[in-house]
């Protein structure tokens, strides 16, 4: 049973880390202008704003998860 729990923990960590990396990649791409929105969705200004929201909330979630794991 301990082996299965360790494997499960490793898989959960890998999936969580993948989500963080993808979120940060998308957020930074939106702020740099690599990813943009069509004009009818607000265009570049909304994309930049949304990108910063993604970056900040991802970093907050990382900090909260580290605090949760430490306690």
C-alpha positions in Angstrom: 0.0 0.0 0.0 2.8 2.5 0.8 4.2 2.0 -2.7 0.9 2.9 -4.3 0.5 6.0 -2.1 4.0 7.2 -3.1 3.3 6.7 -6.7 0.0 8.6 -6.4 1.8 11.5 -4.6 4.4 11.6 -7.4 1.7 11.6 -10.1 -0.2 14.4 -8.3 2.9 16.5 -8.0 3.7 16.0 -11.7 0.2 17.0 -12.7 0.2 20.0 -10.4 3.6 21.2 -11.7 2.5 20.7 -15.3 -0.6 22.9 -14.6 1.6 25.6 -13.0 4.0 25.6 -15.9 1.3 25.8 -18.5 -0.6 28.6 -16.6 2.6 30.7 -16.4 3.4 30.0 -20.0 0.0 31.2 -21.2 0.0 34.2 -18.8 3.4 35.4 -20.0 2.5 34.8 -23.6 -0.6 36.9 -23.2 1.3 39.8 -21.5 4.0 39.7 -24.2 1.5 39.8 -27.0 2.3 36.3 -28.4 -1.2 35.3 -27.5 -4.0 37.8 -28.2 -7.7 38.0 -28.3 -9.9 39.0 -31.2 -11.2 42.6 -31.2 -14.7 41.4 -30.3 -13.3 39.9 -27.1 -11.5 43.1 -26.1 -8.3 42.8 -28.1 -4.7 43.2 -26.8 -5.5 45.3 -23.7 -7.9 42.7 -22.3 -5.4 39.9 -23.1 -2.6 41.7 -21.3 -4.8 42.3 -18.2 -6.0 38.7 -18.3 -2.4 37.5 -18.6 -1.4 39.3 -15.5 -4.4 37.9 -13.6 -3.3 34.4 -14.6 0.3 35.0 -13.6 -0.6 36.5 -10.2 -3.2 33.9 -9.3 -0.9 31.1 -10.3 1.9 32.4 -8.1 -0.6 32.9 -5.2 -1.8 29.3 -5.6 1.9 28.1 -5.6 2.6 30.0 -2.4 -0.6 28.7 -0.7 0.2 25.1 -1.7 3.7 25.4 -0.2 2.2 26.8 3.0 -0.3 24.0 3.1 2.3 21.3 2.6 4.6 22.9 5.3 1.9 22.8 8.0 
